[in-house]
Amino acid sequence: MIRKTVIITGASGDIGKAIAEKFANAGYNLALCSNAHNVEYDEELKDKCKIEIKNYKMDISDYAQVESVFEKIFKDFDSVDTLVCNAGISQKRKLIIDVKNEEIDEIIDTNLKGTIACTREFVKNRLDKGGKIILMSSFVANYGCACESVYSASKSGLIGFTKSLANELGNFNITVNAVCPGFIDTKMNNNLSTAEKEDIEDMTPLQRLGSAEDVAEAVLFLANDSGNFITGQSINVDGGYIPL
């Protein structure tokens, strides 16, 4: 039996690692993409789960790199069924009048245009075979976030992309969904003080920050057969966060 294979972008981060572990334990082969190319857990997963894992250095904001790497992935693996677009960058908190042109370009090029480019290359190879696409948006796409307006715009754009692409690809048996993490306890949120984290917990009905594993569970659910009749959705993984 041919194993399914998942492409995971942003594989070197906390959430990327958690997603990779979930899919590995479910028996998927892994195509791990990272701009930093510093995935450190692959050999351990390969030995533990007896799966095939390959690493690829890729800057998703570079169209030529995306096209080249995806072409290589589809040659390296027999059956690439799932794409998880997890790569993204955050924004330093500042008023919009203080945001520089190069910051706007970097955020939009990575979070929005890069995700679109990866999705396009996946669809080129799966249009007649079906597949699963899971994009990583954010709860700020629904609520907004003061002083992170460009980041919020990039993640909101992914919601529109998800809904439109789900309509476009439904006839080809390709589902497209977005996962919208809330405040997740990862290195990306290490800038939050203890007091800020406590305030966030108070605004969260489940009274805690999320974990990378919480996000990974939602991604795997959408990729498995459990998500076969779910498309065009944006699913918040935020503990019920209620902004004041």
N, C-alpha and C positions, 0 to 999 in steps of 0.2 A: 504494500500500500504506500502511495506517495504521501509524504507528510505535507501538511499545509505550511506555508511560509508567510511570515509577517515582516513588513518593512517598518522599522521604527526610527523616526528622525528625532534628534535631540536625545540620543540614547545614553549619553554620558551623565545626564543630570539625575537628580533624585527620583523624579517621576518617571523618566525614561528607564531607569534601572528597575523600578518596581513593575512597570509594564512588561519589560523584557522577562523578568522572573515569572510573572503570571502566565505569559504565553509559553515560556519554556516548560513550565510545569504542566501545561495543557497539551504538550507534545508538538508545538510548532517549531519549525526551524526559524532562525532569526537572521535578518539582514539589518545590522545595526549601523546607523548613520550618525556621525557626529562631526561638527566643525572642528572641535578640539582634537578629535581622534584619540581620546584618552579613556576609552572604555576599559575598565579594569576587572570586570566580573565575568567576562565571556568564557574563559577557560574553566572556571569553577562551574558555570551553568552547563557547559558542554559535557564535562565529566559526570555531573550529577544526573542530567536529564537525557544523555545519549542522543543529542540532537546536533544538527549542523548549524554552526554560527560563523558568519563572516562580517568583518568590519569594513566600513567605507568612510573615508574622509570626504565630507561634503559641506560646502557653504550653501545653504538653500537660497540665499539671496543672489547667487550667481547662476543664471539660467544655463550656461554652458556646462557647469559642473553638475547640475541636476540632471540634465539630459544624458551626460556621459555616465554618471553613476547608476542611474536607473537602467540604462541599456546593459550595463555590466551585471547588475543584480538579476535581471531577467535571463541572462545567459548562465549565471552561476547556479541558479536554483530551478528545479523542475516545475514547481507550482507555487507561484507567488500570488496569494489569494487576498491578502489584507494589507492595507496601508494605515499606519497610525502616524499622523502628522503632529508630533509633539514638540518640535523645535520652536523656540521663540525666545524673545528677549523682553526684559521689563524696561520701564522708564523711570529715570530719576524724578522724584517728585518736584515739580516746579510749575509756576504759572505759565500759561501758554505764551505770554509775551517774552518769556525767557528761553523758550525752546528754540534751538538753533536748527537751521535747514538740514544740516547733516544728521542731526538726531531724528528729525522727522523721516528722512530717507531711510535711515538704518532700521527704525522700528517698522515702518510700512513694508520695506523691502524684505525683511525677515519674516515678520508675523503674518502678513497678508499675501504679498506677491510671491514669497518663497513657498508658502503652503499651496497656493494656487498652482505654481509650477510643478511641485511634486505630485499633486493630484492629477494634473494633466498627463504627466508621463506615466503614471500608474494606469490611468484609463486607456491610454493608447495601447497598452499591452493586455487589457482585460475586457475590452468592449464586447467581445464575442464570447466571454467565458464567465462573466459575473464576478462579484467580489464585494468586499466590505471596505469602506473608507470611514475612518474616525478622525475628526479634526479636533485640535485642542484650542478651544476658545477660553472664555473666562466669565465668571459671574459679573464682572464689570460691564460686559456687553449688555446686560439687562439693567443694571443699576447705575452705571456710570461711576466715575471716580475722579473727584476733584484733584487737580494737579497731576493727573496721569491721563490727560485727555487724548493724547495721540495714541497711547497704548490702548485705551478704551475703544478708540475708533478702529484700530487694527483688529481687535477682537470682535467688535460689532460687525465688521465687514465679513468675518468668517461665518457669522450666523446667516447673513443674507446669501453668501456663497453656498452654504450647506443646504438651505431650503431650495434654492434655484437648481443646484446640481442634482438634488434628489429627484426633482421633477424631470430633469433632463435625462437621467440615467436609469430611471425605474424600469423602462421597457427592456433594458439590457441586464436586468437582475443584479444591479449594483446598488447597494444601499449606502447612504451618506448621512452621517450623524455627527453632531458636535458634543463634546463633553466640556462642561463649564465649571472648572474647579473654583471653590471659594478660597478662603484663607487656608493654605496648606502648610504644614510645618516642614519646610524644606530650606535649603541654603539660600534660596532666592528671597525668603522672608526673614533672613537673619538680621536685617536692618531694623526690624520691629523691636521696640523695647519690651520689657516684661509687662509694664503697665499697659502698653498698647495691645499686647496679646491678651491680657486679662479683659480689656474692654471689648475686644472682638469676641471672646468667649461668652461674655455677658449678652452680646447681641445674637448669639447662635443658640437656638433652642436645644441642641444637643450638647451645649456647654463645653465645647472643646474645639481646637483647631483640627482640620482634616489631616490625614496622613497620605503619603504617596500611594500607599496600598489601597486606600479608599478610591482614589482616582483610577488606579489600575484595574480594580474590580469592575468598575463601570465600563471601561474600555473593553475588557475581555467579554463582558456580557453582550455588548453590541456586536462584537466580532464573531461570537459563537452562534450556534443555531437558535439560541434564545432570542437573538436580535433579527431573525430573518424577516419579520414583518414590521420592523421599525425603521423608518427612514424619514429624513427631513427634520429630525428633532434636535433640540439643544437641551441637554440634560444637566441640570445643576447638581454638582457634588459639593455642597456648601453647608451641610448640617442645618439647613433651613434659615440661613443667615438673614436677619432683618435689619437693614440699614436704618439708622436714625435720621 
